[in-house]
Amino acid sequence: MAVYRNRFWRSTAAGLCGSVVHTGLMALKSWAHWLPGFQPYHDLQAALTALVGISVHPWVPWLLSYFNGSIVLGFLYSKIYRQIPGRNGAMKGAIFGAIGWLVMGLTFFPSLGKGLFATQAGLGLAPAFFTLLMMLTYSVTLGVAYSVFNPERR
């Protein structure tokens, strides 16, 4: 049981590292005024408000993102780590992120009414490239942190 508990906390810590770096990128995006018309967290907040029928606090999408990045994706990454191609955590993380980007671009953005890879956001391909950067920032950090926290996985 202790082995599973350690694995859970290590994968959660690695996911949290990825989430923190992702938050830093999003803060830089805001500060630098990159793609001001592309606000995926605002879009998610609006979708959640429509879904539940009452106003959703702006922190809810961020908390969901941290839960997803730290718990769900961290756990998933730990479970499929050995099957992901690559020789190190950074490469495995990049592959994991590219797959996540494809899933997000093909499902998440269309469900928010933004089209495939957010191409209907009115900003051309820039949102697609930025979401790839978002995913790789998160996932490469996740992969490196997971390797550091799990020395037997290096």
NORJOTA-V288264 format. One record per residue. RES is the residue in one letter. PSI is psi in whole degrees, 0 to 359 (NA if undefined). Layout:
RES;PSI / RES;PSI
This chain:
M;322 / A;327 / V;316 / Y;323 / R;315 / N;318 / R;318 / F;312 / W;324 / R;316 / S;324 / T;317 / A;319 / A;317 / G;321 / L;319 / C;314 / G;319 / S;321 / V;316 / V;321 / H;317 / T;322 / G;318 / L;318 / M;325 / A;319 / L;319 / K;314 / S;312 / W;318 / A;357 / H;39 / W;132 / L;60 / P;338 / G;358 / F;103 / Q;80 / P;327 / Y;325 / H;320 / D;319 / L;319 / Q;316 / A;319 / A;319 / L;321 / T;316 / A;323 / L;315 / V;346 / G;2 / I;163 / S;135 / V;130 / H;144 / P;338 / W;337 / V;311 / P;324 / W;318 / L;319 / L;320 / S;317 / Y;320 / F;312 / N;313 / G;322 / S;313 / I;299 / V;302 / L;325 / G;316 / F;314 / L;315 / Y;316 / S;326 / K;328 / I;6 / Y;311 / R;335 / Q;345 / I;127 / P;152 / G;155 / R;348 / N;173 / G;323 / A;316 / M;316 / K;320 / G;320 / A;319 / I;316 / F;318 / G;321 / A;320 / I;317 / G;321 / W;316 / L;314 / V;314 / M;316 / G;330 / L;343 / T;309 / F;306 / F;318 / P;325 / S;338 / L;2 / G;18 / K;359 / G;177 / L;128 / F;28 / A;30 / T;345 / Q;15 / A;356 / G;17 / L;20 / G;219 / L;356 / A;315 / P;324 / A;316 / F;321 / F;322 / T;328 / L;316 / L;318 / M;311 / M;319 / L;324 / T;312 / Y;307 / S;325 / V;319 / T;315 / L;311 / G;316 / V;314 / A;319 / Y;320 / S;320 / V;317 / F;343 / N;76 / P;329 / E;347 / R;358 / R;NA
